[in-house]
Amino acid sequence: MSAKTTDGSKKSPKKFEKTNKQIRKQAKKQGMIVISNRTRLFIDGRPNRRWWFADAKSGILVSEEHGLCDDEALAKLARFNKQPKDSELF
């Protein structure tokens, strides 16, 4: 096993957990319920989870049916944050 592989495998679990906390924190700020499959899917050699988001008030699913990988979930939350809320439109 090469040194690069060993170093990368040590850093992945820390980044994996940091991403988990970041997604949950952002979703909570935006008033969403977070649902995760809690299993590690290895996509491109890195661990990922599948994420779903629902509106906290209505309980309606606001993310894709198949779920979003970690990076996709962070991007989706960023888009939600930039969109005007219904109360701001009127």
Helices and strands as residue ranges (DSSP letters): H 3-29, E 32-36, E 41-43, E 46-48, E 51-55, H 70-82, H 86-89
